[in-house]
């Protein structure tokens, strides 16, 4: 069910972003904030967000699907030492990059809705992980932030272990 909702929100996000931009270019009617800053200045943060988002999604997929074991176990290495939900964060950061290309109030509103949905979904999943992994996951929650990475601690763990 959650996968379907994620897909719908992702399609909605890009549809709103696209329609708002088409409205601006074709009819001059949209919520695009043109003139907010120069276009080349927006390209750099967009590219950085896209790169970081793709990196998070790829590394988290690799960590989750690259190794399978019979028993559930905590994965707190790599990007999972930075944030507890790197797949979700990667998707959110990637989408945020599009807002930097053509800043749109409507797109930002849908992105906020996307973030709220992911936060609720992550909270729900964490309750299940606490049930499965118990105190080990509770300690992980204390050590690793939910959304905003502390890159320094994650890099320290990666260097220490690898």
C-alpha positions as CSV (number, residue, x, y, z in Angstrom):
1,X,0.0,0.0,0.0
2,X,2.7,2.5,1.0
3,X,4.6,1.8,-2.3
4,X,1.5,2.7,-4.3
5,X,1.1,5.9,-2.3
6,X,4.7,6.8,-2.8
7,X,4.4,6.3,-6.6
8,X,1.2,8.4,-6.7
9,X,2.9,11.2,-4.7
10,X,6.0,11.0,-7.0
11,X,3.8,11.2,-10.1
12,X,1.8,14.0,-8.6
13,X,4.9,15.9,-7.7
14,X,6.4,15.8,-11.2
15,X,3.0,16.5,-12.8
16,X,2.5,19.6,-10.7
17,X,6.1,20.7,-11.3
18,X,5.7,20.1,-15.0
19,X,2.3,21.7,-15.4
20,X,3.3,24.8,-13.4
21,X,6.4,25.2,-15.6
22,X,4.4,24.7,-18.8
23,X,1.9,27.3,-17.5
24,X,4.7,29.7,-17.0
25,X,6.3,29.2,-20.4
26,X,3.2,28.8,-22.4
27,X,0.7,31.2,-20.7
28,X,2.7,33.3,-18.2
29,X,0.5,31.9,-15.4
30,X,2.0,29.8,-12.7
31,X,3.5,29.9,-9.2
32,X,7.1,29.7,-10.6
33,X,9.3,32.3,-8.8
34,X,11.2,33.6,-11.8
35,X,13.6,36.3,-11.1
36,X,14.2,34.8,-7.6
37,X,17.8,34.4,-8.5
38,X,19.9,33.9,-11.6
39,X,19.4,30.6,-13.4
40,X,23.0,29.4,-13.3
41,X,23.1,29.9,-9.6
42,X,20.1,27.5,-9.3
43,X,21.7,24.8,-11.4
44,X,24.5,24.1,-8.9
45,X,22.4,23.4,-5.9
46,X,20.0,21.4,-8.1
47,X,22.9,19.2,-9.4
48,X,24.2,18.7,-5.9
49,X,20.8,17.7,-4.6
50,X,20.3,15.3,-7.5
51,X,23.7,13.7,-7.0
52,X,23.3,13.4,-3.3
53,X,19.8,12.0,-3.7
54,X,20.8,9.4,-6.2
55,X,23.8,8.5,-4.1
56,X,21.6,7.9,-1.0
57,X,19.1,5.8,-2.9
58,X,21.7,3.7,-4.6
59,X,23.8,3.1,-1.5
60,X,20.7,2.3,0.6
61,X,19.4,-0.1,-2.0
62,X,22.8,-1.8,-2.2
63,X,22.9,-2.2,1.6
64,X,19.4,-3.5,1.9
65,X,19.1,-5.7,-1.2
66,X,22.8,-6.6,-1.7
67,X,22.9,-9.0,1.2
68,X,20.1,-11.2,2.4
69,X,20.0,-13.2,5.6
70,X,17.3,-15.4,7.1
71,X,17.0,-13.3,10.3
72,X,16.2,-9.6,10.5
73,X,19.2,-7.6,11.6
74,X,20.1,-4.0,12.1
75,X,22.1,-2.4,9.3
76,X,23.9,0.7,10.7
77,X,26.7,0.9,8.3
78,X,27.3,3.3,5.3
79,X,24.5,5.6,4.6
80,X,22.5,3.9,7.4
81,X,25.0,5.4,9.8
82,X,24.1,8.9,8.5
83,X,20.3,8.7,8.7
84,X,17.8,6.0,9.5
85,X,15.9,6.4,6.2
86,X,18.3,7.1,3.4
87,X,16.1,5.7,0.7
88,X,13.3,8.1,1.6
89,X,15.7,11.0,2.1
90,X,17.4,10.3,-1.2
91,X,14.0,10.5,-3.0
92,X,13.1,13.7,-1.2
93,X,16.4,15.4,-1.9
94,X,16.3,14.4,-5.6
95,X,12.8,15.9,-5.9
96,X,13.9,19.0,-4.1
97,X,16.6,19.5,-6.8
98,X,13.8,20.1,-9.3
99,X,12.5,23.0,-7.2
100,X,15.9,24.7,-7.5
101,X,15.7,24.5,-11.3
102,X,12.3,26.2,-11.5
103,X,11.2,27.3,-8.0
104,X,7.4,26.8,-7.8
105,X,5.2,27.3,-4.8
106,X,2.8,24.5,-5.9
107,X,5.7,22.1,-6.3
108,X,7.1,23.1,-2.9
109,X,3.7,22.5,-1.4
110,X,3.5,19.0,-2.9
111,X,7.1,18.3,-1.8
112,X,6.1,19.3,1.8
113,X,3.1,16.8,1.5
114,X,5.6,14.2,0.2
115,X,7.9,14.8,3.2
116,X,5.0,14.6,5.7
117,X,3.9,11.3,4.2
118,X,7.4,9.9,4.3
119,X,7.8,11.0,7.9
120,X,4.6,9.2,8.9
121,X,5.6,6.1,7.0
122,X,9.1,6.1,8.5
123,X,7.5,6.5,12.0
124,X,5.2,3.6,11.3
125,X,8.1,1.4,10.1
126,X,10.2,2.3,13.1
127,X,7.5,0.9,15.4
128,X,7.7,-2.3,13.6
129,X,11.5,-2.3,13.7
130,X,11.4,-1.8,17.5
131,X,9.1,-4.8,17.7
132,X,11.5,-6.9,15.6
133,X,14.9,-5.7,16.9
134,X,14.0,-4.3,20.3
135,X,16.6,-2.4,22.3
136,X,19.1,-2.6,19.5
137,X,16.9,-0.4,17.3
138,X,16.1,2.0,20.2
139,X,19.9,2.5,20.7
140,X,20.2,3.0,16.9
141,X,17.5,5.7,17.0
142,X,19.4,7.5,19.8
143,X,22.7,7.3,17.8
144,X,21.5,8.1,14.2
145,X,19.2,11.0,13.2
146,X,16.0,10.3,11.4
147,X,16.3,12.8,8.6
148,X,19.2,15.3,8.9
149,X,22.5,13.6,8.5
150,X,25.4,14.2,10.8
151,X,27.9,13.4,8.0
152,X,30.9,13.5,10.4
153,X,29.7,10.6,12.5
154,X,28.7,8.6,9.5
155,X,32.1,9.1,7.9
156,X,33.8,8.2,11.1
157,X,31.9,4.8,11.2
158,X,32.6,4.1,7.6
159,X,36.4,4.8,8.1
160,X,36.5,2.8,11.3
161,X,34.8,-0.2,9.8
162,X,36.1,-0.2,6.3
